[in-house]
Amino acid sequence: MVPAAEVERLRGERGEALSARNQLTGVVREVVIEGLLAQVEVDVTAPARVVAVITRQSAEELDLRPGVGVTAVVKATSVMIRR
């Protein structure tokens, strides 16, 4: 559960600026409600760029360089929906 104060902060209801930078704009594709939870699937509509800071060793082991295809895996404590 996300505390109500956090929801208010993200909505900007207390006049605070939103500091979160991993924001992807999109359109709701599906909402599945089960019990107390709702799963929201979003189609990202705006171009998005993900920046990762990894160890030099990992970059070298993966042989990373411009033009190489990769998958960015995002690990977060929570993903919230803002409207």
ZADO-1210 file (C-alpha; in nm, 4 decimals, padded with zeros to 6 digits):
<atoms>
<atom x="00.0000" y="00.0000" z="00.0000" code="MET" pos="1"/>
<atom x="00.1163" y="00.3522" z="-00.0768" code="VAL" pos="2"/>
<atom x="00.0550" y="00.6018" z="00.2050" code="PRO" pos="3"/>
<atom x="-00.2003" y="00.8747" z="00.1278" code="ALA" pos="4"/>
<atom x="00.0648" y="01.1413" z="00.1942" code="ALA" pos="5"/>
<atom x="00.2800" y="00.9949" z="-00.0850" code="GLU" pos="6"/>
<atom x="-00.0125" y="00.9976" z="-00.3284" code="VAL" pos="7"/>
<atom x="-00.0829" y="01.3605" z="-00.2379" code="GLU" pos="8"/>
<atom x="00.2840" y="01.4487" z="-00.2870" code="ARG" pos="9"/>
<atom x="00.2939" y="01.2876" z="-00.6308" code="LEU" pos="10"/>
<atom x="-00.0258" y="01.4607" z="-00.7336" code="ARG" pos="11"/>
<atom x="00.1218" y="01.7914" z="-00.6249" code="GLY" pos="12"/>
<atom x="-00.1690" y="01.8553" z="-00.3917" code="GLU" pos="13"/>
<atom x="00.0608" y="02.0009" z="-00.1289" code="ARG" pos="14"/>
<atom x="00.2319" y="02.2363" z="-00.3713" code="GLY" pos="15"/>
<atom x="00.5523" y="02.0299" z="-00.3818" code="GLU" pos="16"/>
<atom x="00.7488" y="01.9714" z="-00.6983" code="ALA" pos="17"/>
<atom x="00.7708" y="01.6126" z="-00.8188" code="LEU" pos="18"/>
<atom x="01.1306" y="01.4927" z="-00.8035" code="SER" pos="19"/>
<atom x="01.0831" y="01.1556" z="-00.9729" code="ALA" pos="20"/>
<atom x="01.2500" y="01.1508" z="-01.3137" code="ARG" pos="21"/>
<atom x="01.1536" y="00.8047" z="-01.4445" code="ASN" pos="22"/>
<atom x="00.8245" y="00.9180" z="-01.5910" code="GLN" pos="23"/>
<atom x="00.6834" y="00.7554" z="-01.9037" code="LEU" pos="24"/>
<atom x="00.3803" y="00.9159" z="-02.0663" code="THR" pos="25"/>
<atom x="00.1225" y="00.6830" z="-02.2147" code="GLY" pos="26"/>
<atom x="-00.2352" y="00.5660" z="-02.2524" code="VAL" pos="27"/>
<atom x="-00.4082" y="00.3113" z="-02.0308" code="VAL" pos="28"/>
<atom x="-00.4522" y="-00.0123" z="-02.2216" code="ARG" pos="29"/>
<atom x="-00.6143" y="-00.2229" z="-01.9512" code="GLU" pos="30"/>
<atom x="-00.7182" y="-00.2095" z="-01.5867" code="VAL" pos="31"/>
<atom x="-00.7610" y="-00.5387" z="-01.4006" code="VAL" pos="32"/>
<atom x="-00.9123" y="-00.5069" z="-01.0535" code="ILE" pos="33"/>
<atom x="-00.8775" y="-00.7924" z="-00.8079" code="GLU" pos="34"/>
<atom x="-00.9683" y="-00.7357" z="-00.4453" code="GLY" pos="35"/>
<atom x="-00.7877" y="-00.4311" z="-00.3089" code="LEU" pos="36"/>
<atom x="-00.5471" y="-00.4000" z="-00.6020" code="LEU" pos="37"/>
<atom x="-00.5704" y="-00.2779" z="-00.9594" code="ALA" pos="38"/>
<atom x="-00.3185" y="-00.3695" z="-01.2289" code="GLN" pos="39"/>
<atom x="-00.2844" y="-00.0901" z="-01.4854" code="VAL" pos="40"/>
<atom x="-00.1217" y="-00.1609" z="-01.8222" code="GLU" pos="41"/>
<atom x="00.0069" y="00.1483" z="-02.0034" code="VAL" pos="42"/>
<atom x="00.1149" y="00.1833" z="-02.3665" code="ASP" pos="43"/>
<atom x="00.4016" y="00.4331" z="-02.3630" code="VAL" pos="44"/>
<atom x="00.3322" y="00.6982" z="-02.6274" code="THR" pos="45"/>
<atom x="00.6156" y="00.9444" z="-02.5829" code="ALA" pos="46"/>
<atom x="00.9690" y="00.8644" z="-02.6877" code="PRO" pos="47"/>
<atom x="01.1602" y="00.7444" z="-02.3858" code="ALA" pos="48"/>
<atom x="01.5274" y="00.7166" z="-02.2997" code="ARG" pos="49"/>
<atom x="01.6573" y="00.5140" z="-02.0075" code="VAL" pos="50"/>
<atom x="01.9980" y="00.5895" z="-01.8565" code="VAL" pos="51"/>
<atom x="02.1727" y="00.3288" z="-01.6431" code="ALA" pos="52"/>
<atom x="02.4832" y="00.3657" z="-01.4287" code="VAL" pos="53"/>
<atom x="02.6645" y="00.0336" z="-01.4139" code="ILE" pos="54"/>
<atom x="03.0135" y="-00.0778" z="-01.3205" code="THR" pos="55"/>
<atom x="03.2953" y="-00.0495" z="-01.5699" code="ARG" pos="56"/>
<atom x="03.3464" y="-00.4255" z="-01.5392" code="GLN" pos="57"/>
<atom x="02.9842" y="-00.4907" z="-01.6409" code="SER" pos="58"/>
<atom x="03.0100" y="-00.2538" z="-01.9387" code="ALA" pos="59"/>
<atom x="03.3254" y="-00.4288" z="-02.0553" code="GLU" pos="60"/>
<atom x="03.1852" y="-00.7795" z="-02.0013" code="GLU" pos="61"/>
<atom x="02.8739" y="-00.6863" z="-02.2000" code="LEU" pos="62"/>
<atom x="03.0937" y="-00.5228" z="-02.4666" code="ASP" pos="63"/>
<atom x="02.8687" y="-00.2153" z="-02.4639" code="LEU" pos="64"/>
<atom x="02.9141" y="00.0504" z="-02.7335" code="ARG" pos="65"/>
<atom x="02.6827" y="00.2767" z="-02.9358" code="PRO" pos="66"/>
<atom x="02.4519" y="00.0801" z="-03.1644" code="GLY" pos="67"/>
<atom x="02.4534" y="-00.2463" z="-02.9639" code="VAL" pos="68"/>
<atom x="02.1032" y="-00.3778" z="-02.8851" code="GLY" pos="69"/>
<atom x="02.0279" y="-00.4242" z="-02.5138" code="VAL" pos="70"/>
<atom x="01.7383" y="-00.4651" z="-02.2720" code="THR" pos="71"/>
<atom x="01.7113" y="-00.2104" z="-01.9906" code="ALA" pos="72"/>
<atom x="01.5753" y="-00.3742" z="-01.6762" code="VAL" pos="73"/>
<atom x="01.4206" y="-00.1227" z="-01.4342" code="VAL" pos="74"/>
<atom x="01.4162" y="-00.2141" z="-01.0665" code="LYS" pos="75"/>
<atom x="01.1962" y="00.0112" z="-00.8557" code="ALA" pos="76"/>
<atom x="01.0289" y="-00.0024" z="-00.5193" code="THR" pos="77"/>
<atom x="00.7042" y="00.1119" z="-00.6763" code="SER" pos="78"/>
<atom x="00.5458" y="00.2290" z="-01.0005" code="VAL" pos="79"/>
<atom x="00.2606" y="00.4765" z="-00.9604" code="MET" pos="80"/>
<atom x="00.0043" y="00.6125" z="-01.2025" code="ILE" pos="81"/>
<atom x="-00.0400" y="00.9878" z="-01.2291" code="ARG" pos="82"/>
<atom x="-00.3077" y="01.1604" z="-01.4298" code="ARG" pos="83"/>
</atoms>
